[in-house]
């Protein structure tokens, strides 16, 4: 099995504008993914997200409403996020009927300089995490869409 990339594609019954907000805004993100999130939604915006009280760094790479949001995460304090020290997550959104097709990719496992066992373990951990958290996204985005005039 290749451990370099995670790819998922899902349909969400909400307009791309709503889905973009749900995958990019810290206030929405913390409703379906991390426990806490604090960062500006702008290219180069630096901040952090927390899972169970454990914080990791996050840097926004691109924010192009309503079609593209990407960030690097898990780089060490004091380091600038870059290939080799962080994972890159990309959300691509496109209209799909009355909803949105969301494509998520995460890369950077092989670039970290880890041995094959560490790459496989990190990849498996992230696969499990994304499978769990992305399954929460459509329901939450649909709820937000229903509350948006």
Sine and cosine of phi, psi and omega as CSV:
sin_phi,cos_phi,sin_psi,cos_psi,sin_omega,cos_omega
0.00,0.00,0.66,-0.75,0.04,-1.00
-0.99,0.14,0.73,-0.68,-0.05,-1.00
-0.92,-0.39,0.41,0.91,-0.07,-1.00
-1.00,-0.02,-0.44,0.90,-0.12,-0.99
-0.59,-0.80,0.58,-0.81,0.17,-0.99
-0.91,-0.42,0.75,-0.66,0.01,-1.00
-0.75,-0.66,0.72,-0.70,0.07,-1.00
-0.66,-0.75,0.54,-0.84,0.08,-1.00
-0.69,-0.72,0.76,-0.65,0.00,-1.00
-0.66,-0.75,0.43,-0.90,0.11,-0.99
-0.98,-0.18,0.68,-0.73,0.01,-1.00
-0.80,-0.59,0.75,-0.67,0.00,-1.00
-0.99,0.14,0.89,0.45,0.05,-1.00
-0.39,-0.92,0.48,-0.88,0.00,-1.00
-0.89,0.45,0.47,-0.88,0.02,-1.00
-0.81,0.59,-0.57,0.82,0.00,-1.00
-0.88,0.47,-0.65,0.76,0.02,-1.00
-0.94,0.34,-0.72,0.69,-0.02,-1.00
-0.89,0.46,-0.64,0.77,0.05,-1.00
-0.85,0.53,-0.74,0.68,0.02,-1.00
-0.87,0.50,-0.64,0.76,-0.06,-1.00
-0.93,0.36,-0.53,0.85,0.01,-1.00
-1.00,-0.06,-0.14,0.99,-0.06,-1.00
-0.90,-0.44,-0.55,0.83,-0.09,-1.00
-0.98,0.19,0.79,-0.62,0.02,-1.00
-0.81,0.58,-0.63,0.78,-0.03,-1.00
-0.90,0.43,-0.57,0.82,0.04,-1.00
-0.99,0.12,-0.64,0.77,-0.04,-1.00
-0.82,0.57,-0.69,0.73,-0.06,-1.00
-0.93,0.36,-0.16,0.99,0.05,-1.00
-0.99,0.11,-0.32,0.95,-0.02,-1.00
-0.75,-0.66,-0.25,0.97,-0.04,-1.00
-0.83,-0.56,-1.00,0.00,-0.05,-1.00
-0.99,0.14,0.23,-0.97,0.07,-1.00
-0.96,0.29,-0.58,0.82,0.00,-1.00
-0.67,-0.74,0.46,-0.89,0.05,-1.00
-0.44,-0.90,0.73,-0.69,0.06,-1.00
-0.51,-0.86,0.92,-0.39,0.02,-1.00
-0.16,-0.99,0.44,-0.90,0.10,-1.00
-0.99,0.14,0.64,-0.77,-0.02,-1.00
-1.00,0.06,0.97,0.26,0.02,-1.00
-0.42,-0.91,0.53,-0.85,0.01,-1.00
-0.81,0.59,0.76,-0.65,-0.05,-1.00
1.00,0.06,-0.13,0.99,0.00,-1.00
-0.89,0.46,0.80,-0.60,-0.03,-1.00
-0.94,-0.35,0.60,-0.80,0.02,-1.00
-0.19,-0.98,-0.54,-0.84,-0.04,-1.00
-0.36,-0.93,0.34,-0.94,0.10,-1.00
-0.75,-0.67,0.41,-0.91,-0.05,-1.00
-0.77,-0.64,0.63,-0.78,0.13,-0.99
-0.83,-0.56,0.89,-0.45,0.03,-1.00
0.85,0.53,0.56,0.83,0.03,-1.00
1.00,0.08,-0.08,1.00,0.01,-1.00
-0.99,-0.15,0.91,-0.43,-0.07,-1.00
-1.00,0.02,0.62,-0.78,0.14,-0.99
-0.77,-0.64,0.50,-0.87,-0.04,-1.00
-0.97,0.23,0.49,-0.87,0.01,-1.00
-0.61,-0.79,0.71,-0.71,0.07,-1.00
-0.78,-0.63,0.83,-0.56,0.03,-1.00
-0.94,0.34,0.76,-0.65,0.05,-1.00
-1.00,-0.07,-0.82,0.57,0.00,-1.00
-0.67,-0.75,0.58,-0.82,0.10,-0.99
-0.64,-0.76,0.99,-0.14,-0.06,-1.00
-0.84,-0.54,1.00,0.07,-0.03,-1.00
-0.89,0.45,0.57,-0.82,-0.18,0.98
-0.98,-0.18,0.53,0.85,-0.15,-0.99
-0.91,-0.41,-0.34,0.94,-0.16,-0.99
-0.47,-0.88,0.77,-0.64,0.13,-0.99
-0.65,-0.76,0.76,-0.65,0.02,-1.00
-0.62,-0.78,0.45,-0.89,0.02,-1.00
-0.46,-0.89,0.38,-0.93,0.16,-0.99
-0.96,-0.29,0.57,-0.82,0.00,-1.00
-0.54,-0.84,0.28,-0.96,0.03,-1.00
0.98,0.20,0.22,0.98,0.08,-1.00
-0.97,0.25,0.43,-0.90,-0.07,-1.00
-0.95,0.31,0.48,-0.88,0.12,-0.99
-0.81,0.58,0.65,-0.76,0.02,-1.00
1.00,0.08,-0.13,0.99,0.04,-1.00
-0.97,-0.25,0.53,-0.85,0.12,-0.99
-1.00,0.08,0.75,-0.66,-0.01,-1.00
-0.87,0.49,0.76,-0.66,-0.03,-1.00
-0.35,-0.94,0.26,-0.97,0.14,-0.99
-0.84,0.54,0.68,-0.73,0.01,-1.00
0.97,-0.24,-0.38,0.93,0.01,-1.00
-0.78,-0.63,0.12,0.99,-0.06,-1.00
-0.38,-0.92,0.25,-0.97,0.11,-0.99
-1.00,-0.09,0.53,-0.85,0.08,-1.00
-0.94,-0.34,0.84,-0.54,0.06,-1.00
-0.93,-0.37,0.76,-0.65,-0.01,-1.00
-0.81,-0.58,0.79,-0.61,0.14,-0.99
-0.94,-0.33,0.87,-0.50,0.08,-1.00
-0.92,-0.39,0.76,-0.65,-0.07,-1.00
-0.86,-0.51,0.67,-0.74,0.11,-0.99
-0.59,-0.81,0.56,-0.83,0.03,-1.00
-0.84,0.54,0.61,-0.79,-0.01,-1.00
-0.57,-0.82,1.00,-0.04,-0.10,-0.99
0.90,0.43,-0.81,-0.59,0.03,-1.00
-1.00,-0.04,0.07,1.00,-0.02,-1.00
-0.84,-0.54,-0.53,-0.85,-0.08,-1.00
-0.66,-0.75,0.68,-0.74,0.19,-0.98
-1.00,-0.10,0.85,-0.52,0.00,-1.00
-0.95,-0.32,0.81,-0.58,0.11,-0.99
-0.93,-0.37,0.81,-0.59,0.04,-1.00
-0.89,-0.45,0.74,-0.67,0.15,-0.99
-0.77,-0.64,0.57,-0.82,0.14,-0.99
-0.77,-0.64,0.78,-0.62,0.00,-1.00
-0.77,-0.64,0.13,-0.99,0.07,-1.00
0.92,-0.40,0.05,1.00,-0.03,-1.00
-0.93,0.38,-0.73,0.68,-0.03,-1.00
-0.96,0.29,-0.45,0.89,-0.06,-1.00
-0.97,0.25,-0.17,0.99,-0.08,-1.00
-0.97,0.23,-0.20,0.98,0.01,-1.00
0.99,0.13,0.28,0.96,-0.02,-1.00
-0.99,0.11,0.33,-0.94,0.11,-0.99
-0.97,0.25,0.20,-0.98,-0.12,-0.99
-0.86,0.50,-0.62,0.79,0.00,-1.00
-0.90,0.44,-0.68,0.74,0.02,-1.00
-0.92,0.40,-0.67,0.74,0.05,-1.00
-0.85,0.52,-0.75,0.66,-0.02,-1.00
-0.88,0.47,-0.67,0.74,-0.01,-1.00
-0.92,0.40,-0.72,0.70,0.02,-1.00
-0.90,0.44,-0.69,0.73,0.01,-1.00
-0.87,0.50,-0.74,0.68,0.00,-1.00
-0.87,0.48,-0.65,0.76,0.03,-1.00
-0.88,0.47,-0.69,0.72,-0.01,-1.00
-0.95,0.32,-0.62,0.79,0.07,-1.00
-0.84,0.54,-0.75,0.66,0.01,-1.00
-0.87,0.49,-0.70,0.72,0.01,-1.00
-0.89,0.46,-0.76,0.65,-0.01,-1.00
-0.90,0.44,-0.63,0.77,0.03,-1.00
-0.86,0.50,-0.65,0.76,0.02,-1.00
-0.94,0.35,-0.80,0.60,-0.14,-0.99
-0.96,0.26,-0.63,0.77,0.02,-1.00
-0.90,0.43,-0.45,0.90,0.03,-1.00
-0.92,0.39,-0.35,0.94,0.02,-1.00
-1.00,0.10,-0.34,0.94,-0.12,-0.99
-0.90,0.44,-0.76,0.65,-0.04,-1.00
-0.85,0.53,-0.69,0.72,-0.01,-1.00
-0.89,0.45,-0.71,0.71,-0.02,-1.00
-0.91,0.41,-0.70,0.71,-0.02,-1.00
-0.89,0.45,-0.62,0.78,0.04,-1.00
-0.90,0.43,-0.63,0.78,0.06,-1.00
-0.89,0.46,-0.71,0.71,0.02,-1.00
-0.89,0.45,-0.67,0.74,0.00,-1.00
-0.88,0.48,-0.61,0.79,0.02,-1.00
-0.93,0.37,-0.42,0.91,0.00,-1.00
-1.00,-0.01,-0.16,0.99,-0.01,-1.00
-1.00,-0.04,0.80,-0.60,-0.01,-1.00
-0.93,0.37,0.00,0.00,0.00,0.00
